[in-house]
Amino acid sequence: MRPSRLLAGIVAVTTTLVLAACGGSAGTDDTPAASGSDTATFPLTVTHALGTITIEKKPERVATVNWANHEVPLALGVVPVGYAKANFGDEDGDGLLPWDAARLKELGASTPVLFDETDGIDFEAVANTRPDIILAAYSGLTKQDYDTLTKIAPVVAYPQAPWATSWRDSIKLESRALGLAAEGDALITKIEKQMKDEAARYPKLAGRSAMFLTHLDPTDLSKISFYTTHDTRAQFFTDLGMTHPESIAKASAATKEFSLTQSAEQVQNLSDVDIIVTYGDADGATLATLQKDPLLSKIPAIKRGSFVSLPGSTPVATAANPTPLGVSFVLKDYVDLLGKAADQL
């Protein structure tokens, strides 16, 4: 959810990632799998959108860059030697998101080196941690970033496109690179059960369509931007048993970008949206502003108030972009907000 990511363009990349023991092959579910069994056999060959690497032996010193990649090893009990300092959702300013801090405490670990990525990746800081591997399956790495990082250690980059790797695939890819494939699969199963159980508390959510608007500019409502079905925020809805509106699905099918913008004069296209989520405030001001707008107020979801406004950089707003540790931390609160919006239907 880094601000730079919200502005970054998605480049089309068609390379398929294969993570397997030498001579192995990808899984039949389009998610890479280690060959043979869940017990990794090193060396492993990783082919991704930015190149091919070989992991010679089970990594011991793990570094990660960009958003949330450190959560995979942390969730699996591996404390990274360094990862990106939180620059969004860090309410107390310690550089850690609350679920990271809680997990470190649970593991009895001190805070690792935190890389300041305000102006991009701090390559020197990463190198100083002497990593055996650098995880970046969910990232916006450029080819130049990747080439520089590979001089430090093998890098697991994204399989298809920047910022387009689901939380499931991040876990699958990175857990296998760490030699912890079985543990990664168990973590996915655990999170999926949590999602199913929480969503079941609100039967009205089942099958309802939802869209996620990007940050709204109240001074210019002549256009609106929204996350496409390629973005993890939109994919979170389907994790909870909801659906993508046909209008959003159709627009997403024509692009690989994670967000699109359309004129407010095209609001009729959004008549199939049951629930709208966006970043805004906790006091209802965002919804009130939209309901006063002559065009956007015509969107049924806005008119009836089937609307969720996630305030600022709070934990629930941060984790609406689901990550391996963040999901469990805020899931109940997020589903409660969605459930209240569904009650307006």
NUTI-800753 format. One line per field, with one value per residue: x, y, z of N, C-alpha, C in turn. Coordinates in steps of 0.1 Angstrom, whole numbers, m for minus. Each point is the difference from the previous one (the first is absolute). Layout:
N
n.x <- (X | ...) $
n.y <- (Y | ...) $
n.z <- (Z | ...) $
ca.x <- (X | ...) $
ca.y <- (Y | ...) $
ca.z <- (Z | ...) $
c.x <- (X | ...) $
c.y <- (Y | ...) $
c.z <- (Z | ...) $
//
This chain:
345
n.x <- (8 | 12 | 1 | 13 | m5 | m6 | 12 | 6 | 5 | m9 | 11 | m2 | m1 | 4 | 12 | 0 | m3 | 11 | m5 | 11 | 1 | 13 | m6 | m5 | m13 | m8 | m8 | m10 | 1 | 10 | 2 | 12 | 5 | 6 | 10 | m7 | 5 | m7 | 8 | 4 | 4 | 11 | 5 | m6 | m7 | 1 | m10 | 2 | m8 | 10 | m1 | 11 | m2 | 11 | m8 | 12 | m4 | m5 | m7 | 9 | 5 | m12 | 1 | m8 | m5 | m4 | m13 | 1 | 11 | 3 | m13 | 4 | 13 | m4 | m10 | 11 | 2 | 2 | 9 | m4 | 11 | m9 | m9 | m9 | 4 | m9 | m6 | m9 | m8 | 11 | m10 | 8 | 3 | m2 | m6 | m8 | m6 | m12 | m4 | 9 | m3 | m13 | 3 | 7 | m9 | m9 | 9 | m2 | m3 | 11 | m2 | m2 | 10 | m4 | m2 | 6 | m12 | 1 | 13 | m6 | 3 | 3 | 6 | 6 | m12 | m5 | 11 | m2 | m12 | 8 | m11 | m6 | m11 | m6 | m11 | m7 | m7 | m2 | 3 | 7 | 9 | 9 | 3 | 1 | m12 | m6 | 5 | m4 | m12 | 0 | 6 | m11 | m11 | m4 | m7 | m10 | m1 | m8 | m10 | m9 | m4 | 5 | 0 | 1 | 9 | m9 | m7 | m9 | 2 | m1 | m9 | m7 | 2 | m2 | m11 | m2 | 2 | m7 | m5 | m11 | 0 | 2 | 9 | 4 | m2 | 6 | 8 | 1 | 0 | 9 | 6 | m1 | 3 | 9 | 3 | m1 | 7 | 9 | 2 | 1 | 6 | 3 | m11 | m4 | 12 | m5 | 8 | 2 | m3 | 13 | 2 | 12 | m5 | 9 | 10 | m10 | m1 | m4 | 11 | 1 | m13 | 7 | 9 | m1 | 8 | 2 | 1 | 7 | m5 | 10 | m7 | 9 | m3 | m1 | 12 | 2 | m7 | 7 | 11 | m8 | 0 | 6 | m5 | 6 | m4 | m9 | m4 | 4 | m6 | m10 | 1 | 1 | m9 | m2 | 4 | 13 | m5 | 5 | 0 | m12 | m2 | m12 | m7 | m3 | 1 | 8 | m6 | m7 | 13 | m1 | m11 | 10 | 5 | 1 | 13 | 2 | 13 | 4 | 11 | m3 | m11 | m1 | m2 | 2 | 10 | 8 | m7 | m1 | 13 | 1 | m8 | 9 | 9 | m2 | 12 | 9 | m9 | 1 | 12 | m7 | 12 | 3 | m9 | 1 | 13 | 1 | 6 | 12 | 3 | 12 | 0 | 6 | 10 | m12 | 1 | m13 | 4 | 10 | m7 | m7 | 13 | m6 | 6 | 10 | 6 | m1 | m3 | 7 | 8 | m5 | 0 | m1 | 8 | 8 | m2 | 2 | 10 | 5 | m1 | 4 | 9 | 2 | m1 | 6 | 3) $
n.y <- (m12 | m2 | 13 | m3 | m11 | 10 | 5 | m11 | 0 | m8 | m6 | m3 | m11 | m8 | 2 | m13 | 2 | m5 | m6 | m6 | m12 | m1 | 2 | 8 | 1 | 9 | 4 | m8 | 7 | 0 | m6 | 6 | m12 | m3 | m5 | m11 | 7 | 2 | m10 | 13 | m2 | 4 | 7 | 12 | m2 | 13 | m1 | 13 | 10 | 0 | m13 | m7 | m6 | m3 | m7 | 2 | 6 | m6 | 11 | 7 | 8 | 4 | 7 | 10 | 4 | 13 | 1 | m4 | 0 | 8 | 2 | m4 | 3 | 12 | m1 | m4 | 11 | 6 | 4 | 9 | 1 | 3 | 10 | 3 | 12 | m2 | 4 | m9 | 5 | 6 | m2 | m8 | m1 | m13 | 2 | m4 | m8 | 2 | m6 | 8 | 11 | m4 | m2 | 12 | 6 | m6 | 4 | 10 | 7 | 6 | 13 | m5 | 0 | 13 | m4 | 12 | m3 | 10 | m1 | m11 | m11 | m3 | m1 | 11 | 5 | m3 | 5 | 10 | m5 | 0 | 3 | m12 | 7 | 5 | 2 | m1 | m10 | 8 | 5 | 11 | m10 | 9 | m1 | 13 | 1 | m8 | 6 | 11 | m5 | m5 | 12 | 2 | m5 | m13 | 4 | m2 | 3 | 9 | m9 | 11 | 8 | 12 | m2 | m12 | m2 | m9 | 1 | m8 | 6 | 11 | m5 | m4 | 11 | 8 | m7 | m2 | 13 | 0 | m9 | 8 | m8 | m11 | 8 | 4 | m12 | m4 | 10 | m4 | m12 | 4 | 8 | m9 | m9 | 8 | 2 | m13 | m2 | 10 | m4 | m11 | 9 | 3 | m8 | 13 | m2 | m12 | 0 | 9 | 10 | 2 | 13 | 3 | 12 | 6 | 6 | 5 | 8 | 4 | 5 | m13 | 0 | 7 | m7 | m13 | m5 | m12 | m10 | m5 | m10 | 7 | 9 | m2 | 13 | 0 | m7 | 9 | 7 | m5 | 3 | 10 | m6 | 12 | 9 | 0 | 13 | m3 | 12 | m3 | m12 | 6 | 10 | m9 | m6 | 13 | m3 | 3 | 13 | 5 | 11 | 5 | 9 | 4 | 6 | 10 | 5 | m9 | 7 | 1 | 0 | 7 | m1 | m8 | 10 | m10 | m1 | 12 | m2 | 9 | 8 | 3 | 0 | 2 | 13 | m7 | 9 | m11 | m8 | 9 | 2 | m13 | m1 | 10 | m9 | 9 | m5 | 1 | 9 | m1 | m3 | m11 | m6 | 11 | 0 | m14 | 4 | m9 | 6 | m3 | 8 | m3 | 4 | 9 | 0 | m2 | m9 | 2 | 12 | m1 | m8 | 10 | 3 | m12 | m2 | m9 | 11 | 10 | m10 | m8 | 10 | 3 | m13 | m2 | 10 | m6 | m13 | 5 | 7 | m11 | m7 | 11 | 0 | m14 | 5 | 9 | m12) $
n.z <- (0 | m4 | 4 | m1 | 7 | 6 | m3 | 4 | m12 | m4 | m1 | m13 | 8 | m10 | 6 | 0 | 13 | 1 | 11 | m3 | 5 | m2 | m12 | 10 | 3 | m6 | 10 | 1 | 12 | m9 | 12 | m1 | m2 | 12 | m7 | m1 | 10 | 11 | 1 | 1 | m12 | 6 | m10 | 1 | m11 | m1 | m9 | 0 | 2 | 9 | 0 | 1 | 11 | 7 | 9 | 3 | 11 | 10 | m3 | 6 | m9 | 4 | m11 | 2 | m11 | 0 | m4 | 13 | m8 | 10 | m3 | m12 | 0 | 4 | m9 | m7 | 8 | m12 | 8 | m9 | m6 | m10 | 2 | m9 | 4 | 8 | m12 | 4 | 8 | 1 | 8 | 5 | m13 | 4 | m12 | 10 | m8 | 5 | m11 | m5 | 7 | m1 | m12 | m1 | 7 | m8 | m9 | 9 | m11 | m1 | m1 | m12 | m9 | 1 | m12 | m2 | m5 | 8 | m4 | 2 | m5 | 12 | m12 | 5 | 5 | m12 | m7 | 9 | m3 | m10 | m8 | 2 | 2 | m10 | 8 | m12 | 4 | 11 | m11 | m1 | 2 | m3 | m13 | 1 | 8 | m8 | m11 | 7 | 3 | m12 | 0 | 8 | m5 | m1 | m10 | 8 | m13 | m5 | m1 | 1 | 10 | 0 | 13 | m6 | 10 | 0 | 11 | m7 | m12 | 7 | 7 | m10 | m6 | 10 | 4 | m13 | m2 | 12 | m9 | 0 | m10 | 8 | 6 | m12 | m5 | 11 | m2 | m13 | 4 | 9 | m8 | m9 | 10 | 4 | m13 | m2 | 11 | m3 | m13 | 6 | 7 | m13 | 0 | 3 | 5 | 2 | m10 | 10 | m9 | m1 | 1 | m3 | 4 | m8 | 4 | 6 | m10 | 12 | m4 | m4 | 0 | m9 | 8 | m2 | 9 | m6 | 9 | m9 | m7 | m5 | 7 | 10 | 0 | m13 | 0 | 10 | m8 | m10 | 7 | 1 | m12 | m2 | m8 | m12 | 1 | m8 | 4 | 13 | 0 | m7 | 8 | 10 | m7 | m2 | 12 | 2 | 0 | 12 | m8 | m1 | m9 | 4 | m9 | 8 | m12 | 3 | 10 | m11 | m3 | 10 | m8 | m4 | 6 | 8 | 2 | 5 | m1 | 9 | m2 | 13 | 6 | 13 | m4 | m12 | 2 | m2 | 7 | 10 | m2 | m1 | 10 | 2 | m5 | m9 | m3 | 9 | 4 | m13 | 4 | m3 | 0 | m6 | m9 | 1 | m2 | m11 | 9 | m2 | 10 | m5 | 12 | m8 | 8 | 4 | 9 | 2 | m1 | 8 | 8 | m5 | m1 | m2 | 12 | 0 | 6 | m9 | m9 | 7 | 0 | m12 | m2 | 13 | 2 | m9 | 4 | 12 | m5 | m6 | 11 | 7 | m10 | 2 | 13 | m8 | m4) $
ca.x <- (m8 | 9 | m5 | 5 | m6 | m13 | 2 | 8 | m7 | 2 | 5 | m5 | 10 | m6 | 8 | m6 | 10 | 1 | 9 | 0 | 13 | 6 | m7 | m14 | m10 | m9 | m12 | m10 | m9 | 7 | 9 | 12 | 2 | 12 | m2 | 1 | m8 | 1 | 14 | 8 | 13 | 8 | m4 | m13 | 1 | m12 | m2 | m11 | m1 | 12 | 12 | 1 | 10 | 1 | 2 | 9 | m3 | m11 | 4 | 0 | m1 | m10 | m3 | m11 | m2 | m14 | m11 | m6 | 7 | 6 | m10 | 0 | 9 | m5 | m11 | 5 | 10 | 13 | 2 | 9 | 11 | m4 | m11 | m4 | m7 | m14 | m2 | m14 | m7 | 8 | m6 | 9 | 12 | 12 | 4 | m6 | m14 | m3 | 1 | 15 | 5 | m5 | 7 | 14 | m1 | m4 | 12 | 11 | 10 | 2 | m3 | 11 | 4 | m11 | 5 | m8 | m2 | m7 | 5 | 4 | 7 | 14 | 8 | 11 | m5 | m3 | 12 | 7 | m6 | 6 | m10 | 2 | m11 | m8 | m13 | m7 | m10 | m10 | 8 | m1 | 13 | 4 | 11 | 13 | 0 | 2 | 14 | 9 | m2 | 6 | 14 | 1 | m5 | m11 | m13 | m13 | m9 | m14 | m1 | m5 | 0 | 2 | m11 | m11 | 1 | m9 | 6 | 2 | 11 | 12 | 3 | 5 | 13 | 10 | 2 | 7 | 14 | 6 | 0 | m11 | m13 | m11 | m4 | m6 | m13 | m8 | m3 | m11 | m12 | m4 | m5 | m13 | m11 | m3 | m8 | m13 | m8 | m5 | m11 | m13 | m8 | m9 | m5 | m3 | 12 | 2 | m4 | m2 | 11 | 6 | 11 | 9 | 4 | 12 | m2 | m9 | 3 | m12 | 0 | m2 | m7 | m4 | 4 | 3 | 9 | m3 | 9 | m5 | 0 | 13 | 6 | m3 | m11 | m13 | m1 | m4 | m15 | m4 | 4 | m11 | m12 | m7 | 3 | 3 | m11 | 2 | 6 | 14 | 6 | 1 | 10 | 12 | 4 | 6 | 13 | 8 | 2 | m7 | m10 | m5 | m7 | m10 | m7 | m12 | m12 | m2 | m4 | m10 | 7 | 2 | m13 | 0 | 8 | m8 | 7 | 12 | 10 | 11 | 7 | m6 | m1 | m8 | m12 | m10 | 1 | 2 | m13 | m8 | 5 | m4 | m14 | m4 | 4 | m12 | 2 | 4 | m11 | m9 | 4 | m9 | 7 | 3 | m14 | m6 | 10 | 7 | 13 | 10 | 11 | 11 | 7 | 14 | 10 | m3 | 3 | m10 | 1 | 13 | m1 | m10 | 9 | 3 | 14 | 0 | m3 | m10 | m13 | m5 | 0 | m11 | m11 | m13 | m4 | m3 | m12 | m11 | m3 | m7 | m13 | m9 | m3 | m9 | m13 | m7 | m6) $
ca.y <- (12 | 12 | 11 | m1 | m11 | 4 | 8 | m8 | m7 | m15 | m4 | m14 | m10 | m13 | m11 | m8 | m4 | m14 | m2 | m15 | m7 | m2 | m10 | 0 | 8 | 8 | m7 | 0 | 10 | 12 | 5 | m8 | m10 | m7 | m13 | m12 | 1 | 13 | 2 | 5 | m5 | 10 | 14 | 3 | 10 | 9 | 8 | 10 | 10 | 8 | m8 | m13 | m1 | m13 | 1 | m12 | m7 | 6 | 13 | 2 | 15 | 4 | 14 | 3 | 14 | 4 | m2 | m12 | m13 | m5 | m7 | m14 | m7 | 2 | m9 | m14 | m2 | 4 | 15 | 5 | 9 | 13 | 2 | 14 | 7 | 4 | 14 | 2 | m8 | 0 | 10 | 4 | 5 | m8 | m7 | m13 | m1 | m6 | m15 | m3 | 1 | m11 | m13 | 0 | m3 | m14 | m8 | 4 | 6 | 14 | 6 | m2 | 13 | 5 | 7 | 12 | 0 | 13 | 4 | m12 | m10 | 4 | m11 | m1 | m6 | m14 | m7 | 0 | m11 | m12 | m10 | m11 | 1 | 12 | m3 | 12 | m6 | 11 | 12 | 8 | 1 | 3 | m9 | 6 | m4 | m15 | m2 | 4 | m9 | m13 | 1 | m3 | m13 | m4 | 7 | m6 | 11 | m3 | m9 | 5 | 14 | 7 | 2 | m8 | m14 | m2 | m4 | m14 | m3 | 5 | m11 | m12 | 3 | 4 | m11 | m11 | 5 | m1 | m14 | m2 | m1 | m5 | 10 | 10 | m5 | 0 | 14 | 4 | m7 | 7 | 13 | m3 | m3 | 12 | 8 | m7 | 1 | 13 | 4 | m8 | 7 | 9 | m7 | 9 | 3 | m11 | 3 | 14 | 6 | 11 | 7 | 8 | 12 | 5 | 13 | 10 | 14 | 7 | 12 | m3 | m12 | m2 | m13 | m8 | m11 | m12 | m11 | m10 | m13 | m5 | 5 | m8 | 5 | m5 | m14 | m3 | m2 | m14 | m9 | 1 | m5 | 10 | m1 | 12 | 5 | m3 | 12 | 0 | m12 | 2 | 10 | m6 | m10 | 7 | 6 | m7 | 9 | m3 | 10 | 7 | 12 | 3 | 13 | m1 | 0 | m14 | m7 | m11 | m13 | m6 | m4 | m14 | m1 | m1 | 7 | 8 | 2 | 9 | 6 | 12 | 4 | m8 | 7 | 1 | 11 | m4 | m4 | 12 | 7 | m7 | 0 | 14 | 3 | m3 | m11 | m12 | m3 | m8 | m14 | m6 | m3 | 12 | 5 | m6 | m1 | m12 | 6 | m1 | 10 | m5 | 12 | 3 | m11 | m9 | m14 | m6 | 6 | m6 | m15 | m2 | m6 | m11 | m5 | m12 | 2 | 10 | m5 | m6 | 10 | 10 | m6 | 2 | 14 | 3 | m6 | 7 | 12 | m4 | m5 | 11 | 5 | m9 | 1 | 11 | m5) $
ca.z <- (0 | 0 | m9 | m14 | m7 | m4 | m12 | m10 | m11 | m1 | m13 | m3 | 0 | m2 | 4 | 10 | 10 | 3 | 11 | 1 | 0 | m14 | m8 | 4 | m8 | 7 | 4 | m10 | 3 | m5 | 10 | 0 | 11 | 0 | m6 | 8 | 13 | 7 | 5 | m11 | m3 | m6 | m4 | m6 | m11 | 0 | m12 | 2 | m10 | m2 | m3 | 5 | 10 | 7 | 14 | 2 | 12 | 8 | 5 | 14 | 2 | m9 | m1 | m9 | m4 | m3 | 9 | 5 | m3 | 12 | 8 | m3 | 10 | 14 | 3 | 0 | 11 | m4 | 2 | m10 | 4 | m3 | m9 | m2 | 10 | m3 | m2 | m1 | 10 | 12 | 9 | 11 | m6 | 3 | m12 | m1 | 0 | 13 | m1 | 0 | 14 | 7 | m4 | 5 | 15 | 1 | m3 | 9 | m8 | m1 | m13 | m10 | m7 | m8 | m12 | m3 | m14 | m4 | m13 | m7 | 7 | 6 | m3 | 9 | 13 | m2 | m1 | 13 | 7 | m6 | m1 | m9 | m9 | 1 | m4 | m5 | m9 | m1 | m1 | m12 | m4 | m14 | m4 | 6 | 14 | 0 | m3 | 11 | 11 | m3 | 4 | 15 | 2 | m9 | 3 | m4 | m4 | m3 | m10 | m12 | m2 | 13 | 9 | m5 | 6 | 11 | 13 | m1 | m8 | 7 | 10 | m7 | m7 | 9 | 9 | m7 | m2 | 13 | 4 | 10 | m8 | 7 | 10 | m7 | m4 | 12 | 4 | m9 | 4 | 12 | m3 | m8 | 9 | 7 | m9 | m2 | 13 | 3 | m9 | 3 | 10 | m7 | m11 | m11 | m9 | m10 | m14 | m2 | m7 | 7 | m7 | 9 | m6 | 6 | 8 | m7 | 2 | 1 | m8 | m14 | m1 | m14 | m4 | 11 | m3 | 8 | m1 | m9 | 6 | 1 | 13 | 12 | 8 | m6 | 1 | 14 | 0 | m5 | 11 | 10 | m5 | m8 | m14 | m7 | m9 | m14 | m5 | 3 | m7 | m14 | m2 | 4 | m10 | m11 | 5 | 11 | 10 | 13 | 3 | m12 | 2 | m9 | 2 | 9 | m9 | m4 | 12 | m3 | m2 | 14 | 7 | 4 | 12 | 13 | 11 | m4 | 10 | m4 | 11 | 3 | 14 | 8 | 5 | m10 | m9 | m14 | m6 | m1 | m12 | m12 | m1 | m4 | m14 | m10 | m8 | 8 | 9 | m8 | 2 | 10 | 12 | 7 | 4 | 12 | 11 | 1 | m2 | 11 | 0 | 9 | 4 | 0 | 0 | 11 | m3 | m9 | m14 | m6 | m3 | m11 | m10 | 9 | 1 | 8 | 14 | 2 | m2 | 12 | 10 | m2 | m8 | 7 | m1 | m14 | m3 | 6 | m8 | m13 | 4 | 2 | m13 | m6 | 6 | m7 | m13) $
c.x <- (9 | m6 | 6 | m6 | m14 | 1 | 7 | m8 | 4 | 5 | m5 | 12 | m6 | 7 | m7 | 11 | 0 | 10 | 0 | 15 | 4 | m7 | m14 | m8 | m9 | m12 | m11 | m10 | 5 | 8 | 12 | 0 | 13 | m2 | 1 | m9 | 2 | 13 | 9 | 13 | 8 | 11 | m14 | 3 | m13 | 1 | m12 | 1 | 12 | 12 | m1 | 11 | 1 | 3 | 8 | m3 | m11 | 5 | 0 | m1 | m9 | m3 | m12 | m1 | m14 | m10 | m3 | 7 | 6 | m11 | 0 | 10 | m4 | m11 | 4 | 11 | 14 | 1 | 10 | 11 | m3 | m11 | m4 | m7 | m14 | m1 | m14 | m7 | 8 | m4 | 10 | 14 | 12 | 5 | m6 | m16 | m4 | 1 | 14 | 5 | m5 | 6 | 14 | 0 | m3 | 12 | 11 | 12 | 1 | m3 | 11 | 4 | m12 | 5 | m10 | m2 | m8 | 4 | 4 | 8 | 14 | 9 | 12 | m4 | m4 | 12 | 7 | m6 | 5 | m10 | 4 | m10 | m8 | m13 | m7 | m11 | m12 | 7 | m1 | 14 | 1 | 11 | 13 | 1 | 5 | 15 | 10 | m1 | 6 | 15 | 3 | m4 | m10 | m13 | m12 | m9 | m14 | m1 | m5 | 1 | 2 | m13 | m12 | 0 | m10 | 7 | 3 | 13 | 13 | 4 | 6 | 14 | 11 | 3 | 8 | 15 | 7 | 1 | m11 | m13 | m12 | m5 | m8 | m14 | m10 | m4 | m12 | m13 | m6 | m7 | m13 | m11 | m4 | m9 | m14 | m9 | m5 | m11 | m13 | m8 | m10 | m4 | m3 | 12 | 1 | m5 | m2 | 13 | 6 | 12 | 8 | 5 | 14 | m3 | m8 | 5 | m13 | m1 | m2 | m7 | m5 | 4 | 3 | 10 | m3 | 11 | m6 | 1 | 14 | 7 | m5 | m11 | m13 | m1 | m4 | m15 | m4 | 5 | m11 | m13 | m9 | 5 | 5 | m12 | 4 | 7 | 15 | 8 | 3 | 11 | 14 | 6 | 8 | 14 | 7 | 3 | m8 | m11 | m4 | m8 | m11 | m7 | m12 | m13 | m3 | m5 | m11 | 7 | 1 | m13 | 0 | 8 | m8 | 7 | 13 | 9 | 10 | 7 | m6 | 0 | m9 | m13 | m11 | 1 | 2 | m13 | m9 | 3 | m4 | m15 | m6 | 4 | m11 | 2 | 3 | m11 | m10 | 5 | m8 | 7 | 2 | m14 | m5 | 9 | 6 | 15 | 9 | 11 | 10 | 9 | 15 | 9 | m3 | 3 | m10 | 1 | 13 | m2 | m12 | 7 | 6 | 14 | m1 | m3 | m11 | m14 | m6 | m2 | m12 | m12 | m14 | m5 | m4 | m14 | m12 | m4 | m8 | m14 | m10 | m4 | m11 | m14 | m8 | m6 | m15) $
c.y <- (13 | 10 | m2 | m11 | 4 | 8 | m8 | m6 | m15 | m3 | m14 | m9 | m13 | m12 | m8 | m4 | m15 | m1 | m15 | m4 | m1 | m11 | m1 | 8 | 8 | m8 | 2 | 11 | 14 | 7 | m10 | m9 | m7 | m14 | m11 | 1 | 14 | 2 | 4 | m6 | 11 | m6 | 0 | 10 | 8 | 8 | 9 | 11 | 8 | m8 | m14 | m1 | m14 | 2 | m13 | m8 | 7 | 13 | 1 | 15 | 5 | 15 | 2 | 14 | 2 | m5 | m14 | m13 | m6 | m8 | m15 | m7 | 2 | m9 | m14 | m2 | 4 | 16 | 5 | 8 | 14 | 1 | 15 | 6 | 4 | 15 | 3 | m9 | m1 | 11 | 5 | 4 | m8 | m8 | m14 | 1 | m9 | m15 | m5 | 0 | m11 | m13 | m1 | m3 | m14 | m9 | 3 | 6 | 15 | 5 | m2 | 14 | 4 | 9 | 12 | 1 | 13 | 4 | m12 | m10 | 5 | m12 | m3 | m7 | m15 | m9 | m2 | m11 | m14 | m12 | m12 | 1 | 13 | m3 | 12 | m5 | 10 | 13 | 8 | 1 | 3 | m10 | 5 | m4 | m14 | m3 | 4 | m9 | m13 | m1 | m3 | m14 | m4 | 7 | m7 | 12 | m5 | m9 | 5 | 15 | 7 | 2 | m8 | m14 | m1 | m4 | m15 | m3 | 5 | m11 | m12 | 1 | 1 | m12 | m11 | 4 | m2 | m15 | m3 | m1 | m5 | 9 | 11 | m4 | m1 | 14 | 5 | m6 | 6 | 13 | m1 | m3 | 12 | 9 | m6 | 2 | 14 | 5 | m7 | 8 | 10 | m7 | 9 | 3 | m10 | 4 | 15 | 5 | 12 | 5 | 8 | 12 | 4 | 13 | 10 | 14 | 8 | 14 | m2 | m13 | m3 | m13 | m9 | m11 | m12 | m10 | m11 | m14 | m6 | 4 | m8 | 5 | m5 | m15 | m5 | m2 | m14 | m10 | m1 | m5 | 10 | m1 | 14 | 4 | m3 | 12 | 1 | m11 | 3 | 11 | m5 | m10 | 6 | 7 | m9 | 9 | m3 | 10 | 7 | 13 | 2 | 13 | m3 | m1 | m15 | m8 | m11 | m13 | m7 | m3 | m14 | m2 | 0 | 8 | 6 | 2 | 10 | 5 | 14 | 4 | m9 | 6 | 2 | 11 | m3 | m4 | 12 | 8 | m6 | 1 | 14 | 3 | m4 | m12 | m13 | m5 | m10 | m15 | m6 | m2 | 13 | 6 | m6 | m2 | m13 | 3 | m2 | 10 | m4 | 12 | 0 | m13 | m9 | m14 | m6 | 6 | m6 | m14 | m3 | m5 | m12 | m6 | m12 | 2 | 10 | m4 | m5 | 11 | 9 | m7 | 2 | 14 | 4 | m6 | 6 | 13 | m4 | m5 | 11 | 7 | m8 | 1 | 11 | m5 | m4) $
c.z <- (0 | m10 | m14 | m8 | m5 | m13 | m11 | m10 | 0 | m14 | m3 | m1 | m1 | 4 | 11 | 10 | 3 | 12 | 3 | 2 | m14 | m6 | 4 | m9 | 9 | 4 | m10 | 3 | m3 | 11 | 1 | 12 | m1 | m6 | 10 | 12 | 6 | 7 | m11 | m2 | m7 | m8 | m7 | m11 | 0 | m12 | 2 | m11 | m3 | m2 | 7 | 11 | 5 | 14 | 4 | 12 | 8 | 6 | 15 | 4 | m11 | 1 | m10 | m3 | m5 | 10 | 4 | m2 | 13 | 8 | m2 | 9 | 14 | 4 | 2 | 11 | m3 | 1 | m10 | 6 | m2 | m10 | 0 | 12 | m4 | m2 | m3 | 11 | 13 | 9 | 11 | m4 | 3 | m12 | m2 | 0 | 13 | m1 | m1 | 14 | 8 | m3 | 5 | 15 | 3 | m2 | 9 | m8 | 1 | m14 | m9 | m5 | m9 | m11 | m2 | m15 | m5 | m13 | m8 | 8 | 5 | m2 | 9 | 13 | m2 | 0 | 13 | 9 | m4 | m2 | m9 | m11 | 2 | m6 | m5 | m10 | m2 | 0 | m13 | m6 | m15 | m4 | 6 | 14 | 1 | m2 | 11 | 12 | m2 | 2 | 14 | 3 | m10 | 4 | m6 | m3 | m4 | m12 | m14 | m2 | 14 | 8 | m4 | 6 | 11 | 13 | 0 | m7 | 7 | 10 | m7 | m6 | 11 | 10 | m6 | m2 | 13 | 4 | 10 | m8 | 7 | 11 | m7 | m4 | 13 | 4 | m9 | 4 | 13 | m3 | m8 | 10 | 9 | m8 | m1 | 13 | 3 | m10 | 3 | 10 | m6 | m13 | m12 | m9 | m11 | m14 | m3 | m8 | 7 | m9 | 10 | m7 | 6 | 8 | m8 | 2 | 1 | m7 | m15 | m2 | m15 | m6 | 13 | m4 | 9 | m3 | m9 | 7 | 1 | 13 | 11 | 8 | m6 | 1 | 14 | 0 | m3 | 11 | 11 | m6 | m8 | m15 | m5 | m9 | m15 | m7 | 2 | m6 | m14 | m3 | 3 | m10 | m12 | 4 | 9 | 11 | 12 | 3 | m13 | 5 | m10 | 3 | 9 | m9 | m4 | 12 | m2 | m1 | 14 | 7 | 5 | 13 | 12 | 11 | m6 | 12 | m5 | 13 | 2 | 15 | 8 | 4 | m10 | m10 | m15 | m7 | m2 | m12 | m13 | m2 | m4 | m15 | m10 | m8 | 8 | 9 | m7 | 1 | 11 | 14 | 8 | 5 | 12 | 12 | 2 | m2 | 12 | m3 | 10 | 4 | 0 | 0 | 12 | m4 | m10 | m14 | m6 | m4 | m9 | m12 | 7 | m1 | 10 | 15 | 2 | m1 | 14 | 11 | m1 | m6 | 6 | m2 | m15 | m5 | 7 | m8 | m13 | 4 | 2 | m13 | m7 | 6 | m6 | m13 | 2) $
//
